[in-house]
Amino acid sequence: MTDDVHVHSKPEGASVGVSIAIFIFLVIILAVFGDLFVFILGLIGLVVTFAAFYKDHSADGH
């Protein structure tokens, strides 16, 4: 027999504060080392990536 026990626990991961700090750190790296074109494209990529990550993990809590 198999035990079908489903345990719902909060996944261990970075807190919101750590995610914001990483985002700001990456934006600073883009601003310092990239030109305007790379900064704009990188910023769009970062925003989309972090928004998708937040959306995926915020749905887990509800």
PDB file of N, CA, C and O in Angstrom, chain B, residues numbered from 101:
ATOM      1  N   MET B 101       0.842  -1.183   0.000  1.00  0.00           N
ATOM      2  CA  MET B 101       0.000   0.000   0.000  1.00  0.00           C
ATOM      3  C   MET B 101       0.882   1.240   0.000  1.00  0.00           C
ATOM      4  O   MET B 101       1.967   1.266   0.581  1.00  0.00           O
ATOM      5  N   THR B 102       0.394   2.227  -0.648  1.00  0.00           N
ATOM      6  CA  THR B 102       1.124   3.494  -0.654  1.00  0.00           C
ATOM      7  C   THR B 102       0.383   4.499   0.208  1.00  0.00           C
ATOM      8  O   THR B 102      -0.847   4.529   0.245  1.00  0.00           O
ATOM      9  N   ASP B 103       1.135   5.295   0.880  1.00  0.00           N
ATOM     10  CA  ASP B 103       0.546   6.351   1.709  1.00  0.00           C
ATOM     11  C   ASP B 103       0.406   7.610   0.874  1.00  0.00           C
ATOM     12  O   ASP B 103       1.402   8.164   0.410  1.00  0.00           O
ATOM     13  N   ASP B 104      -0.814   8.060   0.682  1.00  0.00           N
ATOM     14  CA  ASP B 104      -1.060   9.287  -0.068  1.00  0.00           C
ATOM     15  C   ASP B 104      -1.213  10.449   0.901  1.00  0.00           C
ATOM     16  O   ASP B 104      -2.303  10.996   1.073  1.00  0.00           O
ATOM     17  N   VAL B 105      -0.130  10.807   1.515  1.00  0.00           N
ATOM     18  CA  VAL B 105      -0.127  11.905   2.477  1.00  0.00           C
ATOM     19  C   VAL B 105       0.464  13.120   1.789  1.00  0.00           C
ATOM     20  O   VAL B 105       1.601  13.089   1.318  1.00  0.00           O
ATOM     21  N   HIS B 106      -0.304  14.173   1.736  1.00  0.00           N
ATOM     22  CA  HIS B 106       0.150  15.411   1.115  1.00  0.00           C
ATOM     23  C   HIS B 106       0.386  16.447   2.205  1.00  0.00           C
ATOM     24  O   HIS B 106      -0.543  16.863   2.899  1.00  0.00           O
ATOM     25  N   VAL B 107       1.603  16.842   2.340  1.00  0.00           N
ATOM     26  CA  VAL B 107       1.955  17.837   3.336  1.00  0.00           C
ATOM     27  C   VAL B 107       2.167  19.161   2.624  1.00  0.00           C
ATOM     28  O   VAL B 107       3.035  19.279   1.760  1.00  0.00           O
ATOM     29  N   HIS B 108       1.377  20.148   2.987  1.00  0.00           N
ATOM     30  CA  HIS B 108       1.502  21.476   2.396  1.00  0.00           C
ATOM     31  C   HIS B 108       2.302  22.347   3.344  1.00  0.00           C
ATOM     32  O   HIS B 108       1.817  22.742   4.405  1.00  0.00           O
ATOM     33  N   SER B 109       3.505  22.635   2.960  1.00  0.00           N
ATOM     34  CA  SER B 109       4.338  23.499   3.773  1.00  0.00           C
ATOM     35  C   SER B 109       4.864  24.619   2.911  1.00  0.00           C
ATOM     36  O   SER B 109       4.982  24.492   1.693  1.00  0.00           O
ATOM     37  N   LYS B 110       5.174  25.701   3.559  1.00  0.00           N
ATOM     38  CA  LYS B 110       5.707  26.856   2.844  1.00  0.00           C
ATOM     39  C   LYS B 110       7.105  26.529   2.332  1.00  0.00           C
ATOM     40  O   LYS B 110       7.972  26.116   3.102  1.00  0.00           O
ATOM     41  N   PRO B 111       7.326  26.717   1.011  1.00  0.00           N
ATOM     42  CA  PRO B 111       8.656  26.412   0.483  1.00  0.00           C
ATOM     43  C   PRO B 111       9.700  27.379   1.024  1.00  0.00           C
ATOM     44  O   PRO B 111       9.451  28.575   1.176  1.00  0.00           O
ATOM     45  N   GLU B 112      10.855  26.836   1.304  1.00  0.00           N
ATOM     46  CA  GLU B 112      11.944  27.678   1.786  1.00  0.00           C
ATOM     47  C   GLU B 112      12.522  28.448   0.616  1.00  0.00           C
ATOM     48  O   GLU B 112      12.860  27.861  -0.412  1.00  0.00           O
ATOM     49  N   GLY B 113      12.637  29.739   0.763  1.00  0.00           N
ATOM     50  CA  GLY B 113      13.184  30.567  -0.298  1.00  0.00           C
ATOM     51  C   GLY B 113      13.548  31.924   0.248  1.00  0.00           C
ATOM     52  O   GLY B 113      13.447  32.190   1.445  1.00  0.00           O
ATOM     53  N   ALA B 114      13.969  32.763  -0.651  1.00  0.00           N
ATOM     54  CA  ALA B 114      14.381  34.103  -0.265  1.00  0.00           C
ATOM     55  C   ALA B 114      13.158  34.932   0.124  1.00  0.00           C
ATOM     56  O   ALA B 114      12.085  34.792  -0.463  1.00  0.00           O
ATOM     57  N   SER B 115      13.333  35.779   1.103  1.00  0.00           N
ATOM     58  CA  SER B 115      12.241  36.655   1.505  1.00  0.00           C
ATOM     59  C   SER B 115      12.083  37.783   0.489  1.00  0.00           C
ATOM     60  O   SER B 115      12.899  37.934  -0.420  1.00  0.00           O
ATOM     61  N   VAL B 116      11.041  38.560   0.651  1.00  0.00           N
ATOM     62  CA  VAL B 116      10.778  39.665  -0.263  1.00  0.00           C
ATOM     63  C   VAL B 116      11.894  40.705  -0.170  1.00  0.00           C
ATOM     64  O   VAL B 116      12.299  41.274  -1.183  1.00  0.00           O
ATOM     65  N   GLY B 117      12.386  40.949   1.027  1.00  0.00           N
ATOM     66  CA  GLY B 117      13.465  41.927   1.199  1.00  0.00           C
ATOM     67  C   GLY B 117      14.739  41.525   0.478  1.00  0.00           C
ATOM     68  O   GLY B 117      15.418  42.361  -0.117  1.00  0.00           O
ATOM     69  N   VAL B 118      15.057  40.234   0.535  1.00  0.00           N
ATOM     70  CA  VAL B 118      16.247  39.746  -0.161  1.00  0.00           C
ATOM     71  C   VAL B 118      16.050  39.846  -1.666  1.00  0.00           C
ATOM     72  O   VAL B 118      16.984  40.198  -2.387  1.00  0.00           O
ATOM     73  N   SER B 119      14.854  39.543  -2.149  1.00  0.00           N
ATOM     74  CA  SER B 119      14.573  39.661  -3.580  1.00  0.00           C
ATOM     75  C   SER B 119      14.708  41.104  -4.059  1.00  0.00           C
ATOM     76  O   SER B 119      15.247  41.351  -5.137  1.00  0.00           O
ATOM     77  N   ILE B 120      14.226  42.045  -3.273  1.00  0.00           N
ATOM     78  CA  ILE B 120      14.346  43.461  -3.640  1.00  0.00           C
ATOM     79  C   ILE B 120      15.803  43.893  -3.637  1.00  0.00           C
ATOM     80  O   ILE B 120      16.234  44.636  -4.519  1.00  0.00           O
ATOM     81  N   ALA B 121      16.561  43.435  -2.656  1.00  0.00           N
ATOM     82  CA  ALA B 121      17.982  43.777  -2.598  1.00  0.00           C
ATOM     83  C   ALA B 121      18.740  43.214  -3.800  1.00  0.00           C
ATOM     84  O   ALA B 121      19.593  43.897  -4.366  1.00  0.00           O
ATOM     85  N   ILE B 122      18.439  41.984  -4.191  1.00  0.00           N
ATOM     86  CA  ILE B 122      19.077  41.391  -5.370  1.00  0.00           C
ATOM     87  C   ILE B 122      18.702  42.169  -6.620  1.00  0.00           C
ATOM     88  O   ILE B 122      19.555  42.422  -7.471  1.00  0.00           O
ATOM     89  N   PHE B 123      17.431  42.553  -6.740  1.00  0.00           N
ATOM     90  CA  PHE B 123      16.977  43.326  -7.897  1.00  0.00           C
ATOM     91  C   PHE B 123      17.729  44.655  -7.986  1.00  0.00           C
ATOM     92  O   PHE B 123      18.223  45.021  -9.052  1.00  0.00           O
ATOM     93  N   ILE B 124      17.813  45.367  -6.875  1.00  0.00           N
ATOM     94  CA  ILE B 124      18.511  46.660  -6.869  1.00  0.00           C
ATOM     95  C   ILE B 124      19.991  46.483  -7.190  1.00  0.00           C
ATOM     96  O   ILE B 124      20.567  47.286  -7.924  1.00  0.00           O
ATOM     97  N   PHE B 125      20.610  45.432  -6.644  1.00  0.00           N
ATOM     98  CA  PHE B 125      22.012  45.143  -6.927  1.00  0.00           C
ATOM     99  C   PHE B 125      22.231  44.896  -8.417  1.00  0.00           C
ATOM    100  O   PHE B 125      23.190  45.406  -8.996  1.00  0.00           O
ATOM    101  N   LEU B 126      21.350  44.120  -9.037  1.00  0.00           N
ATOM    102  CA  LEU B 126      21.490  43.852 -10.472  1.00  0.00           C
ATOM    103  C   LEU B 126      21.255  45.105 -11.316  1.00  0.00           C
ATOM    104  O   LEU B 126      21.914  45.290 -12.339  1.00  0.00           O
ATOM    105  N   VAL B 127      20.333  45.955 -10.903  1.00  0.00           N
ATOM    106  CA  VAL B 127      20.106  47.215 -11.618  1.00  0.00           C
ATOM    107  C   VAL B 127      21.343  48.109 -11.523  1.00  0.00           C
ATOM    108  O   VAL B 127      21.724  48.753 -12.500  1.00  0.00           O
ATOM    109  N   ILE B 128      21.961  48.145 -10.361  1.00  0.00           N
ATOM    110  CA  ILE B 128      23.185  48.946 -10.195  1.00  0.00           C
ATOM    111  C   ILE B 128      24.300  48.408 -11.087  1.00  0.00           C
ATOM    112  O   ILE B 128      25.029  49.185 -11.704  1.00  0.00           O
ATOM    113  N   ILE B 129      24.437  47.086 -11.160  1.00  0.00           N
ATOM    114  CA  ILE B 129      25.446  46.504 -12.041  1.00  0.00           C
ATOM    115  C   ILE B 129      25.177  46.892 -13.493  1.00  0.00           C
ATOM    116  O   ILE B 129      26.105  47.234 -14.226  1.00  0.00           O
ATOM    117  N   LEU B 130      23.920  46.841 -13.909  1.00  0.00           N
ATOM    118  CA  LEU B 130      23.578  47.256 -15.274  1.00  0.00           C
ATOM    119  C   LEU B 130      23.911  48.721 -15.507  1.00  0.00           C
ATOM    120  O   LEU B 130      24.432  49.075 -16.564  1.00  0.00           O
ATOM    121  N   ALA B 131      23.620  49.572 -14.537  1.00  0.00           N
ATOM    122  CA  ALA B 131      23.859  51.002 -14.695  1.00  0.00           C
ATOM    123  C   ALA B 131      25.350  51.319 -14.768  1.00  0.00           C
ATOM    124  O   ALA B 131      25.762  52.211 -15.508  1.00  0.00           O
ATOM    125  N   VAL B 132      26.152  50.594 -14.006  1.00  0.00           N
ATOM    126  CA  VAL B 132      27.581  50.882 -13.949  1.00  0.00           C
ATOM    127  C   VAL B 132      28.308  50.325 -15.162  1.00  0.00           C
ATOM    128  O   VAL B 132      29.147  51.013 -15.744  1.00  0.00           O
ATOM    129  N   PHE B 133      28.006  49.103 -15.553  1.00  0.00           N
ATOM    130  CA  PHE B 133      28.795  48.422 -16.571  1.00  0.00           C
ATOM    131  C   PHE B 133      28.162  48.424 -17.968  1.00  0.00           C
ATOM    132  O   PHE B 133      28.821  48.034 -18.933  1.00  0.00           O
ATOM    133  N   GLY B 134      26.925  48.844 -18.095  1.00  0.00           N
ATOM    134  CA  GLY B 134      26.272  48.810 -19.396  1.00  0.00           C
ATOM    135  C   GLY B 134      26.059  50.200 -19.964  1.00  0.00           C
ATOM    136  O   GLY B 134      26.023  51.187 -19.230  1.00  0.00           O
ATOM    137  N   ASP B 135      25.919  50.263 -21.281  1.00  0.00           N
ATOM    138  CA  ASP B 135      25.546  51.537 -21.886  1.00  0.00           C
ATOM    139  C   ASP B 135      24.022  51.691 -21.793  1.00  0.00           C
ATOM    140  O   ASP B 135      23.353  50.845 -21.200  1.00  0.00           O
ATOM    141  N   LEU B 136      23.481  52.750 -22.366  1.00  0.00           N
ATOM    142  CA  LEU B 136      22.051  53.036 -22.207  1.00  0.00           C
ATOM    143  C   LEU B 136      21.184  51.944 -22.823  1.00  0.00           C
ATOM    144  O   LEU B 136      20.175  51.551 -22.238  1.00  0.00           O
ATOM    145  N   PHE B 137      21.565  51.454 -23.994  1.00  0.00           N
ATOM    146  CA  PHE B 137      20.784  50.416 -24.669  1.00  0.00           C
ATOM    147  C   PHE B 137      20.752  49.132 -23.835  1.00  0.00           C
ATOM    148  O   PHE B 137      19.689  48.543 -23.639  1.00  0.00           O
ATOM    149  N   VAL B 138      21.898  48.708 -23.353  1.00  0.00           N
ATOM    150  CA  VAL B 138      21.981  47.494 -22.534  1.00  0.00           C
ATOM    151  C   VAL B 138      21.230  47.700 -21.222  1.00  0.00           C
ATOM    152  O   VAL B 138      20.576  46.779 -20.732  1.00  0.00           O
ATOM    153  N   PHE B 139      21.320  48.894 -20.652  1.00  0.00           N
ATOM    154  CA  PHE B 139      20.612  49.180 -19.405  1.00  0.00           C
ATOM    155  C   PHE B 139      19.103  49.070 -19.602  1.00  0.00           C
ATOM    156  O   PHE B 139      18.414  48.462 -18.782  1.00  0.00           O
ATOM    157  N   ILE B 140      18.584  49.653 -20.681  1.00  0.00           N
ATOM    158  CA  ILE B 140      17.141  49.616 -20.921  1.00  0.00           C
ATOM    159  C   ILE B 140      16.665  48.185 -21.162  1.00  0.00           C
ATOM    160  O   ILE B 140      15.674  47.754 -20.573  1.00  0.00           O
ATOM    161  N   LEU B 141      17.370  47.443 -22.030  1.00  0.00           N
ATOM    162  CA  LEU B 141      16.968  46.056 -22.292  1.00  0.00           C
ATOM    163  C   LEU B 141      17.132  45.184 -21.044  1.00  0.00           C
ATOM    164  O   LEU B 141      16.283  44.340 -20.758  1.00  0.00           O
ATOM    165  N   GLY B 142      18.207  45.386 -20.315  1.00  0.00           N
ATOM    166  CA  GLY B 142      18.427  44.615 -19.095  1.00  0.00           C
ATOM    167  C   GLY B 142      17.393  44.916 -18.032  1.00  0.00           C
ATOM    168  O   GLY B 142      16.938  44.013 -17.330  1.00  0.00           O
ATOM    169  N   LEU B 143      17.019  46.179 -17.908  1.00  0.00           N
ATOM    170  CA  LEU B 143      16.006  46.559 -16.933  1.00  0.00           C
ATOM    171  C   LEU B 143      14.659  45.932 -17.278  1.00  0.00           C
ATOM    172  O   LEU B 143      13.952  45.443 -16.396  1.00  0.00           O
ATOM    173  N   ILE B 144      14.307  45.945 -18.554  1.00  0.00           N
ATOM    174  CA  ILE B 144      13.057  45.294 -18.970  1.00  0.00           C
ATOM    175  C   ILE B 144      13.120  43.793 -18.654  1.00  0.00           C
ATOM    176  O   ILE B 144      12.155  43.223 -18.145  1.00  0.00           O
ATOM    177  N   GLY B 145      14.249  43.165 -18.954  1.00  0.00           N
ATOM    178  CA  GLY B 145      14.405  41.743 -18.662  1.00  0.00           C
ATOM    179  C   GLY B 145      14.325  41.442 -17.176  1.00  0.00           C
ATOM    180  O   GLY B 145      13.700  40.462 -16.769  1.00  0.00           O
ATOM    181  N   LEU B 146      14.955  42.281 -16.365  1.00  0.00           N
ATOM    182  CA  LEU B 146      14.902  42.079 -14.913  1.00  0.00           C
ATOM    183  C   LEU B 146      13.482  42.226 -14.371  1.00  0.00           C
ATOM    184  O   LEU B 146      13.036  41.422 -13.553  1.00  0.00           O
ATOM    185  N   VAL B 147      12.782  43.252 -14.831  1.00  0.00           N
ATOM    186  CA  VAL B 147      11.420  43.483 -14.354  1.00  0.00           C
ATOM    187  C   VAL B 147      10.516  42.311 -14.726  1.00  0.00           C
ATOM    188  O   VAL B 147       9.731  41.842 -13.902  1.00  0.00           O
ATOM    189  N   VAL B 148      10.625  41.842 -15.962  1.00  0.00           N
ATOM    190  CA  VAL B 148       9.790  40.714 -16.394  1.00  0.00           C
ATOM    191  C   VAL B 148      10.136  39.457 -15.599  1.00  0.00           C
ATOM    192  O   VAL B 148       9.245  38.731 -15.158  1.00  0.00           O
ATOM    193  N   THR B 149      11.426  39.203 -15.420  1.00  0.00           N
ATOM    194  CA  THR B 149      11.858  38.009 -14.688  1.00  0.00           C
ATOM    195  C   THR B 149      11.400  38.032 -13.235  1.00  0.00           C
ATOM    196  O   THR B 149      10.850  37.048 -12.741  1.00  0.00           O
ATOM    197  N   PHE B 150      11.626  39.148 -12.550  1.00  0.00           N
ATOM    198  CA  PHE B 150      11.241  39.220 -11.148  1.00  0.00           C
ATOM    199  C   PHE B 150       9.727  39.242 -10.982  1.00  0.00           C
ATOM    200  O   PHE B 150       9.211  38.702 -10.004  1.00  0.00           O
ATOM    201  N   ALA B 151       8.998  39.860 -11.924  1.00  0.00           N
ATOM    202  CA  ALA B 151       7.535  39.861 -11.846  1.00  0.00           C
ATOM    203  C   ALA B 151       6.977  38.459 -12.034  1.00  0.00           C
ATOM    204  O   ALA B 151       6.044  38.060 -11.336  1.00  0.00           O
ATOM    205  N   ALA B 152       7.543  37.711 -12.971  1.00  0.00           N
ATOM    206  CA  ALA B 152       7.088  36.334 -13.186  1.00  0.00           C
ATOM    207  C   ALA B 152       7.416  35.468 -11.976  1.00  0.00           C
ATOM    208  O   ALA B 152       6.609  34.631 -11.573  1.00  0.00           O
ATOM    209  N   PHE B 153       8.592  35.664 -11.398  1.00  0.00           N
ATOM    210  CA  PHE B 153       8.983  34.910 -10.202  1.00  0.00           C
ATOM    211  C   PHE B 153       8.035  35.216  -9.046  1.00  0.00           C
ATOM    212  O   PHE B 153       7.601  34.309  -8.336  1.00  0.00           O
ATOM    213  N   TYR B 154       7.715  36.501  -8.861  1.00  0.00           N
ATOM    214  CA  TYR B 154       6.821  36.888  -7.776  1.00  0.00           C
ATOM    215  C   TYR B 154       5.418  36.340  -8.002  1.00  0.00           C
ATOM    216  O   TYR B 154       4.765  35.879  -7.065  1.00  0.00           O
ATOM    217  N   LYS B 155       4.956  36.393  -9.253  1.00  0.00           N
ATOM    218  CA  LYS B 155       3.617  35.903  -9.574  1.00  0.00           C
ATOM    219  C   LYS B 155       3.517  34.403  -9.313  1.00  0.00           C
ATOM    220  O   LYS B 155       2.513  33.936  -8.774  1.00  0.00           O
ATOM    221  N   ASP B 156       4.548  33.643  -9.690  1.00  0.00           N
ATOM    222  CA  ASP B 156       4.547  32.201  -9.461  1.00  0.00           C
ATOM    223  C   ASP B 156       4.514  31.873  -7.976  1.00  0.00           C
ATOM    224  O   ASP B 156       3.788  30.972  -7.557  1.00  0.00           O
ATOM    225  N   HIS B 157       5.292  32.594  -7.178  1.00  0.00           N
ATOM    226  CA  HIS B 157       5.375  32.276  -5.758  1.00  0.00           C
ATOM    227  C   HIS B 157       4.247  32.896  -4.939  1.00  0.00           C
ATOM    228  O   HIS B 157       3.936  32.398  -3.857  1.00  0.00           O
ATOM    229  N   SER B 158       3.629  33.968  -5.426  1.00  0.00           N
ATOM    230  CA  SER B 158       2.517  34.536  -4.678  1.00  0.00           C
ATOM    231  C   SER B 158       1.275  33.667  -4.827  1.00  0.00           C
ATOM    232  O   SER B 158       0.429  33.648  -3.933  1.00  0.00           O
ATOM    233  N   ALA B 159       1.149  32.954  -5.932  1.00  0.00           N
ATOM    234  CA  ALA B 159       0.008  32.057  -6.130  1.00  0.00           C
ATOM    235  C   ALA B 159       0.109  30.833  -5.237  1.00  0.00           C
ATOM    236  O   ALA B 159      -0.911  30.228  -4.906  1.00  0.00           O
ATOM    237  N   ASP B 160       1.317  30.456  -4.843  1.00  0.00           N
ATOM    238  CA  ASP B 160       1.496  29.301  -3.973  1.00  0.00           C
ATOM    239  C   ASP B 160       0.935  29.537  -2.581  1.00  0.00           C
ATOM    240  O   ASP B 160       0.520  28.595  -1.905  1.00  0.00           O
ATOM    241  N   GLY B 161       0.922  30.785  -2.155  1.00  0.00           N
ATOM    242  CA  GLY B 161       0.477  31.096  -0.804  1.00  0.00           C
ATOM    243  C   GLY B 161      -1.025  31.092  -0.635  1.00  0.00           C
ATOM    244  O   GLY B 161      -1.512  31.065   0.495  1.00  0.00           O
ATOM    245  N   HIS B 162      -1.773  31.117  -1.720  1.00  0.00           N
ATOM    246  CA  HIS B 162      -3.229  31.199  -1.621  1.00  0.00           C
ATOM    247  C   HIS B 162      -3.878  29.906  -2.017  1.00  0.00           C
ATOM    248  O   HIS B 162      -5.104  29.799  -1.992  1.00  0.00           O
TER     249      HIS B 162
END
